[in-house]
Structures are given as C-alpha cells and as structure tokens.
Amino acid sequence: MSNRPRPQAMSLTEAAAIRLRELAAASGKAVEGVRIGIKNGGCAGMEYTMEYATERGPHDEVVEDKGVTILIDPSAIMFLLGTEMDYEAGKMRSGFVFNNPNQTSACGCGESVMLTRADQTDPEPANIPD
C-alpha cells in the first residue's frame, strides 16, 4: 500500500499568490502566512475572513502554494475544501475572490455567501463561532 500525498484543501491562482506576497512584504511584519476562515455575518449568512498570522495554530490546516503559506482555521476547513482563491483588479473594484464549490448562494453585493460543509449534500447554514 502506498502513501499518497493528501490533496490540498485550497489553491491559489498566480494573481492571488502575487498579491499576497506583495501585501506580506509591505506589511513590515514577520508574517508566517495568511489565515483564512469564515464567520457568521452578512445578508447571506457567512463571510470569509483573512488576516496575517505571525504563528501557526496547533490545529491549522497548512497549505503551501506558489510561495505563499495559507493557514486555514480548523472550524472553516470543511467549508473551504476545493476552494480556489483568486485576485481580481478592475476599474471600480479590486479584491480577493473565493471560487468555492461549497457555496450555495451569495448576496447581491458579493460580500457574504451561504456555504455547506463539503461532506453534506443538502444546503445547511453553518453555525460558526465568531
């Protein structure tokens, strides 16, 4: 029996990796990575969270992709499996975009989403601690 590598929980586009590296360099901090999570909020029920992480948490899911370290909050991992994080820059708006196969709907302004756990087949809103 062979030990196959575990698939990555999340991936980054090249545009997202470039922007995250730029932001980390400009922060002036010793950054271990970017912590990604979700929280209850917004009109659709959930919002993505991002923050600089100065250290790894004991239960963080660690993803190394394109020279960037992503630390996924353990309470969010089942909602983020298979997600691709992108960065889009336009004339009126620039920002990170999460292409998440677990997303069942989004609000009109695009600031919040409804997600299901990766192991569920029926949409069920999450109750994520703030």
Sequence and secondary structure as in RCSB ss.txt:
>XXXX:A:sequence
MSNRPRPQAMSLTEAAAIRLRELAAASGKAVEGVRIGIKNGGCAGMEYTMEYATERGPHDEVVEDKGVTILIDPS
AIMFLLGTEMDYEAGKMRSGFVFNNPNQTSACGCGESVMLTRADQTDPEPANIPD
>XXXX:A:secstr
        SEEE HHHHHHHHHHHHHH S   EEEEEEEE STTSEEEEEEEESS  TT EEEEETTEEEEE TT
THHHHTTEEEEEEE SS EEEEEE TTEEEE TTSS EEE  TT SS        
